[in-house]
Amino acid sequence: MRGGKLTGMKTLLSIHWIFLSMATWMMGFLFPLYLNSVGFSEIQLGNVFIIGTALSTVVFITLFVHSDLIGRKFYLVVFGLFVVLSSLIAAALPPFFFLALFVILFYMATRRSPWTFGKIFVIEKFRREMGRSYGFFGASMTIGGSAGVFLAGVFVDSFGFGYSFLICSFIGLISLLPIAFLSGEKVKPQKFSFKPKFTKIFTGFILHRFMYAVGLSSLLVFALPLYLKNELLLPYTLVGVVMGVQYIGSILGFLSGGLTDRHDFRRICYIGISLSGLLFLSAGLVGFLPLIILALFLAEFAHCIAASALPHFYRRVSTQLGRDISIVESVGITLGGSVGPWLSGLVISFAGYPSVFAFGCIFLVGSALVLYALFK
């Protein structure tokens, strides 16, 4: 594929993922707060998130494995429609437990999809500059996501939850427009199989991603926004501002992803993940808003530089991209992302908010140690 066509593909995918991430991150910000506002406790939030996210893994893996056979474009559309559907359900129907499961199933599957597609497209199309290209995609997703978090806080203070979910649905529809201009290319693996090879390094990489996801999701899914709202007594708009500033660090970290192409990507990843865990811990201990914002900013910067190295790792552990990456992302990231909120709900209930930041730090640093043991 020639350079001009690759640039066009990168631009269209980035525009799509900006709006899709805006919609999914809005849902990720709004829905836990909405459930909490209508009476869901932290433990109930953890329960509904672990079940809903676990169910989403079945859909997630099935669709990505099938994308190895028929190509990626169709499933870009499917995941975009998922977030439209989830936000419409949240806006139209009362939030009882089983309905909440379906909302979480759809938007959590969609929220992970750009990161999985990004790794696949980078390895398939941009192999010469994987860190830089994935960093560009990651920055695009984070720009959309951080804007979505900020706008969600403004919308819910101004219009309430119902209209905010409708706006989220409209943004999801907008995200589908750039896909119409992408060329549909079928993926033809040399030897297709539904069964992955669970080698030592493949299984160990799943463990790393699981521990990483437990640490990160225990902090970011609902513990951090509820900490800012319930402990620091910030209004919803200011909660959105704090988290939006935090994600500026993510954008800058991803835009530095080219470092992983020019230097030792392994060392960058080990240090970045460990440093982010320690910075998240400090954010939960200082109790002073400017220092909390600074710590969150630096934590996001560190772990997003580390995340830019992931295509280099996936290239070494994958033999069939859609199948293997979706399995690692699901068994590792998605299941870890469901266990993390459940455990954080328990930790908050029994030990308070500061303890959950220590919990997240332990898992993040531990995940870096597992990665070091695999690739040293």
C-alpha positions as CSV (number, residue, x, y, z in Angstrom):
1,M,0.0,0.0,0.0
2,R,1.5,3.4,-1.1
3,G,2.3,6.2,1.3
4,G,-0.6,8.5,0.3
5,K,-3.1,5.7,0.8
6,L,-1.7,4.8,4.1
7,T,-1.8,8.4,5.2
8,G,-5.5,8.6,4.2
9,M,-6.3,5.4,6.0
10,K,-4.6,6.8,9.2
11,T,-6.5,10.0,9.0
12,L,-9.9,8.4,8.5
13,L,-9.3,5.9,11.3
14,S,-8.2,8.7,13.6
15,I,-11.3,10.8,12.9
16,H,-13.5,7.7,13.5
17,W,-11.8,6.9,16.8
18,I,-11.9,10.5,18.0
19,F,-15.7,10.5,17.9
20,L,-16.1,6.9,18.9
21,S,-13.9,7.4,22.0
22,M,-15.7,10.6,22.8
23,A,-19.0,8.7,22.9
24,T,-17.6,5.6,24.8
25,W,-15.7,7.7,27.4
26,M,-18.8,9.8,27.9
27,M,-20.7,6.7,28.7
28,G,-17.9,5.5,31.0
29,F,-18.0,8.7,32.9
30,L,-21.8,9.2,33.0
31,F,-23.1,5.7,33.6
32,P,-21.4,4.8,36.9
33,L,-22.4,8.3,38.3
34,Y,-25.9,7.8,37.0
35,L,-26.2,4.4,38.7
36,N,-24.7,5.8,41.9
37,S,-27.2,8.8,41.8
38,V,-30.2,6.4,41.7
39,G,-29.0,4.3,44.6
40,F,-26.4,1.8,43.4
41,S,-23.7,1.4,46.1
42,E,-20.0,0.9,45.4
43,I,-20.4,-2.8,45.8
44,Q,-23.4,-3.0,43.5
45,L,-21.5,-0.9,40.9
46,G,-18.6,-3.4,41.2
47,N,-21.0,-6.4,40.8
48,V,-22.8,-5.0,37.7
49,F,-19.5,-4.0,36.1
50,I,-17.8,-7.3,36.6
51,I,-20.7,-9.3,35.2
52,G,-21.4,-6.9,32.3
53,T,-17.8,-6.6,31.3
54,A,-17.2,-10.3,31.5
55,L,-20.2,-10.9,29.2
56,S,-18.8,-8.4,26.7
57,T,-15.7,-10.6,26.2
58,V,-17.6,-13.3,24.4
59,V,-19.0,-10.8,21.9
60,F,-15.6,-9.1,21.6
61,I,-13.5,-12.2,20.9
62,T,-16.1,-13.6,18.5
63,L,-16.3,-10.5,16.3
64,F,-12.5,-10.0,16.2
65,V,-11.8,-13.6,15.3
66,H,-14.4,-13.3,12.5
67,S,-12.7,-10.1,11.3
68,D,-9.6,-12.3,10.4
69,L,-11.9,-14.0,7.8
70,I,-13.9,-11.1,6.3
71,G,-11.8,-8.0,7.0
72,R,-12.0,-5.2,9.5
73,K,-14.3,-2.6,8.0
74,F,-17.6,-4.3,8.8
75,Y,-16.7,-4.7,12.4
76,L,-15.7,-1.0,12.7
77,V,-19.4,-0.3,11.9
78,V,-20.7,-3.0,14.3
79,F,-18.8,-1.6,17.3
80,G,-19.9,1.9,16.4
81,L,-23.5,0.9,16.5
82,F,-23.0,-0.8,19.9
83,V,-22.3,2.5,21.6
84,V,-25.3,4.1,19.9
85,L,-27.5,1.3,21.2
86,S,-26.1,1.4,24.7
87,S,-26.6,5.1,25.1
88,L,-30.2,5.0,23.8
89,I,-31.0,2.2,26.2
90,A,-29.6,4.2,29.1
91,A,-31.6,7.3,28.0
92,A,-34.9,5.6,27.5
93,L,-35.3,2.9,30.2
94,P,-35.1,2.7,34.0
95,P,-31.7,1.5,35.4
96,F,-32.5,-1.8,37.0
97,F,-29.7,-4.3,37.4
98,F,-30.2,-6.5,34.2
99,L,-30.7,-3.5,32.0
100,A,-27.5,-2.0,33.3
101,L,-25.7,-5.2,32.4
102,F,-26.7,-4.8,28.7
103,V,-25.6,-1.1,28.6
104,I,-22.2,-2.0,30.1
105,L,-21.8,-5.0,27.8
106,F,-22.3,-2.9,24.7
107,Y,-20.2,0.2,25.6
108,M,-17.4,-1.8,27.3
109,A,-16.9,-3.9,24.2
110,T,-16.9,-0.8,22.1
111,R,-14.5,1.0,24.4
112,R,-11.8,-1.6,24.0
113,S,-12.3,-2.0,20.2
114,P,-10.3,1.0,19.0
115,W,-7.3,-0.1,21.0
116,T,-7.5,-3.6,19.5
117,F,-8.1,-2.4,16.0
118,G,-5.3,0.1,16.4
119,K,-2.8,-2.6,17.2
120,I,-4.0,-4.8,14.3
121,F,-3.8,-2.0,11.8
122,V,-0.4,-0.8,13.0
123,I,1.1,-4.3,12.7
124,E,-0.6,-5.0,9.3
125,K,0.0,-1.6,7.7
126,F,2.5,0.5,9.5
127,R,5.1,-2.0,10.6
128,R,8.1,0.3,10.0
129,E,6.9,2.8,12.6
130,M,4.6,0.9,14.9
131,G,5.3,2.9,18.1
132,R,4.8,6.2,16.3
133,S,1.6,5.1,14.5
134,Y,0.0,3.5,17.5
135,G,0.9,6.5,19.5
136,F,-0.8,8.7,16.9
137,F,-3.9,6.5,17.1
138,G,-3.8,6.5,20.9
139,A,-3.5,10.2,21.0
140,S,-6.5,10.5,18.7
141,M,-8.6,8.2,20.9
142,T,-7.5,10.1,24.0
143,I,-8.3,13.5,22.5
144,G,-11.8,12.3,21.7
145,G,-12.1,10.6,25.1
146,S,-10.9,13.5,27.2
147,A,-13.2,15.8,25.3
148,G,-16.0,13.4,26.0
149,V,-15.3,13.3,29.7
150,F,-15.2,17.1,29.9
151,L,-18.4,17.5,27.9
152,A,-20.1,14.8,29.9
153,G,-19.6,16.8,33.1
154,V,-20.9,19.9,31.5
155,F,-23.9,18.2,29.9
156,V,-25.0,16.4,33.0
157,D,-24.9,19.6,35.1
158,S,-26.8,21.5,32.4
159,F,-29.3,19.0,31.0
160,G,-29.3,15.9,33.3
161,F,-28.4,12.3,32.5
162,G,-31.2,11.5,30.0
163,Y,-30.3,14.2,27.5
164,S,-26.6,13.6,28.0
165,F,-27.1,9.9,27.0
166,L,-28.9,11.1,23.9
167,I,-26.1,13.4,22.9
168,C,-23.7,10.5,23.4
169,S,-25.8,8.4,21.0
170,F,-25.6,11.2,18.3
171,I,-21.8,11.4,18.7
172,G,-21.7,7.7,18.1
173,L,-23.6,8.0,14.9
174,I,-21.1,10.8,13.7
175,S,-18.2,8.4,14.3
176,L,-19.6,6.0,11.6
177,L,-19.2,8.6,8.8
178,P,-15.4,8.3,8.1
179,I,-15.8,4.5,7.8
180,A,-17.7,5.0,4.6
181,F,-14.6,6.3,2.9
182,L,-12.3,3.4,4.0
183,S,-11.5,0.8,1.4
184,G,-12.6,-2.7,2.4
185,E,-9.7,-5.1,2.3
186,K,-10.1,-8.7,3.3
187,V,-7.5,-10.3,5.6
188,K,-6.2,-13.6,4.4
189,P,-4.1,-15.3,7.0
190,Q,-1.9,-18.1,5.8
191,K,-3.5,-20.6,8.2
192,F,-6.7,-19.6,9.9
193,S,-7.7,-21.2,13.2
194,F,-10.1,-20.5,16.0
195,K,-7.7,-22.1,18.5
196,P,-4.8,-20.0,19.8
197,K,-1.5,-21.5,20.8
198,F,-1.1,-20.9,24.6
199,T,2.6,-20.9,24.7
200,K,4.5,-19.8,27.8
201,I,5.1,-16.3,26.5
202,F,1.5,-15.9,25.2
203,T,0.0,-17.1,28.5
204,G,2.4,-14.9,30.5
205,F,1.5,-11.9,28.4
206,I,-2.2,-12.5,29.2
207,L,-1.3,-12.5,32.9
208,H,0.6,-9.2,32.5
209,R,-2.3,-7.5,30.7
210,F,-4.7,-8.9,33.3
211,M,-2.7,-7.5,36.2
212,Y,-2.3,-4.2,34.4
213,A,-6.0,-3.9,33.7
214,V,-6.9,-4.8,37.3
215,G,-4.6,-2.0,38.6
216,L,-5.8,0.6,36.1
217,S,-9.5,-0.1,36.1
218,S,-9.7,-0.3,39.9
219,L,-8.7,3.4,39.8
220,L,-10.3,4.8,36.6
221,V,-13.6,3.1,36.0
222,F,-15.4,4.7,38.9
223,A,-13.1,5.0,42.0
224,L,-11.4,8.2,40.7
225,P,-14.5,10.1,39.7
226,L,-16.4,9.1,42.9
227,Y,-13.3,10.0,45.0
228,L,-13.3,13.5,43.4
229,K,-17.1,13.8,43.8
230,N,-17.7,12.2,47.2
231,E,-14.4,12.9,49.1
232,L,-13.3,16.2,47.6
233,L,-16.9,17.4,47.1
234,L,-16.2,18.7,43.6
235,P,-19.2,19.4,41.3
236,Y,-19.7,17.2,38.2
237,T,-18.3,19.9,35.9
238,L,-15.0,20.2,37.9
239,V,-14.7,16.4,38.1
240,G,-14.8,16.4,34.3
241,V,-12.3,19.2,34.1
242,V,-9.8,17.3,36.4
243,M,-10.1,14.1,34.4
244,G,-9.9,16.0,31.1
245,V,-6.6,17.6,32.2
246,Q,-5.4,14.2,33.3
247,Y,-5.9,12.9,29.8
248,I,-3.8,15.7,28.3
249,G,-0.9,13.7,29.8
250,S,-2.2,10.6,27.9
251,I,-2.1,12.6,24.6
252,L,1.4,13.8,25.2
253,G,2.5,10.3,26.2
254,F,1.1,8.7,23.1
255,L,2.6,11.4,20.9
256,S,6.0,10.4,22.3
257,G,5.4,6.8,21.1
258,G,8.1,7.2,18.4
259,L,10.6,6.7,21.2
260,T,9.7,3.1,21.3
261,D,10.7,2.7,17.7
262,R,14.2,4.2,18.2
263,H,15.1,2.9,21.7
264,D,14.6,-0.2,23.8
265,F,10.8,-0.5,23.9
266,R,11.0,-3.1,26.6
267,R,12.8,-0.8,29.1
268,I,10.5,2.1,28.2
269,C,7.4,-0.1,29.0
270,Y,8.7,-1.5,32.3
271,I,9.6,2.0,33.6
272,G,6.5,3.7,32.3
273,I,4.1,1.2,33.9
274,S,5.9,1.2,37.3
275,L,6.2,4.9,37.4
276,S,2.5,5.4,36.6
277,G,1.5,3.1,39.5
278,L,3.6,5.1,42.0
279,L,2.1,8.4,40.7
280,F,-1.5,7.1,41.0
281,L,-0.7,6.2,44.5
282,S,0.6,9.7,45.3
283,A,-2.6,11.1,43.8
284,G,-4.7,9.3,46.4
285,L,-2.5,10.4,49.3
286,V,-1.7,14.1,48.9
287,G,-5.3,15.4,49.4
288,F,-4.5,18.8,47.7
289,L,-6.2,19.3,44.3
290,P,-3.4,20.9,42.3
291,L,-1.0,18.2,43.3
292,I,-3.6,15.5,42.6
293,I,-4.0,16.9,39.1
294,L,-0.2,17.0,38.6
295,A,0.2,13.4,39.7
296,L,-2.7,12.2,37.5
297,F,-1.2,14.1,34.5
298,L,2.2,12.5,35.0
299,A,0.8,9.1,35.6
300,E,-1.1,9.2,32.4
301,F,2.0,10.5,30.5
302,A,4.1,7.6,31.9
303,H,1.7,4.7,31.2
304,C,0.8,6.0,27.7
305,I,4.4,6.1,26.6
306,A,4.6,2.5,27.8
307,A,1.3,1.7,25.9
308,S,2.9,2.9,22.7
309,A,5.3,-0.1,22.9
310,L,2.5,-2.7,22.9
311,P,2.5,-3.4,19.1
312,H,6.1,-4.4,19.4
313,F,5.2,-7.0,22.0
314,Y,2.1,-8.2,20.2
315,R,4.0,-8.7,17.0
316,R,6.2,-11.2,18.9
317,V,3.4,-13.1,20.7
318,S,0.8,-13.2,17.9
319,T,0.4,-15.6,15.0
320,Q,-3.1,-14.5,13.9
321,L,-3.7,-10.9,14.8
322,G,-7.5,-10.6,15.2
323,R,-7.8,-13.9,17.2
324,D,-4.7,-13.5,19.4
325,I,-4.9,-9.8,20.1
326,S,-8.6,-10.0,20.9
327,I,-8.0,-12.9,23.3
328,V,-5.2,-11.1,25.1
329,E,-7.3,-7.9,25.2
330,S,-10.4,-9.9,26.5
331,V,-8.9,-12.4,28.8
332,G,-6.3,-9.9,30.0
333,I,-7.6,-6.4,29.6
334,T,-11.4,-6.9,29.6
335,L,-11.6,-9.4,32.4
336,G,-9.0,-7.6,34.4
337,G,-11.1,-4.4,33.7
338,S,-14.1,-6.1,35.2
339,V,-12.4,-7.6,38.2
340,G,-10.7,-4.3,39.0
341,P,-13.9,-2.3,39.6
342,W,-15.4,-5.1,41.6
343,L,-12.4,-5.3,43.9
344,S,-12.2,-1.5,44.1
345,G,-15.8,-1.4,45.3
346,L,-14.9,-3.8,48.1
347,V,-11.7,-2.0,49.0
348,I,-13.5,1.4,49.1
349,S,-16.3,0.0,51.2
350,F,-14.1,-1.7,53.8
351,A,-10.9,0.5,53.8
352,G,-11.8,3.9,52.2
353,Y,-10.8,5.7,49.0
354,P,-7.0,6.1,49.8
355,S,-6.6,2.4,50.0
356,V,-7.8,1.8,46.5
357,F,-4.9,3.9,45.1
358,A,-2.4,1.6,46.9
359,F,-4.3,-1.4,45.6
360,G,-4.0,-0.1,42.0
361,C,-0.3,0.7,42.4
362,I,0.5,-2.8,43.6
363,F,-1.1,-4.4,40.5
364,L,0.5,-2.0,38.1
365,V,4.0,-2.4,39.4
366,G,3.4,-6.2,39.6
367,S,2.3,-6.3,36.0
368,A,5.6,-4.6,35.0
369,L,7.6,-7.2,36.9
370,V,5.7,-10.0,35.0
371,L,6.5,-8.3,31.7
372,Y,10.2,-8.0,32.6
373,A,10.3,-11.7,33.5
374,L,8.9,-12.6,30.1
375,F,11.1,-10.4,27.9
376,K,14.3,-9.8,29.8
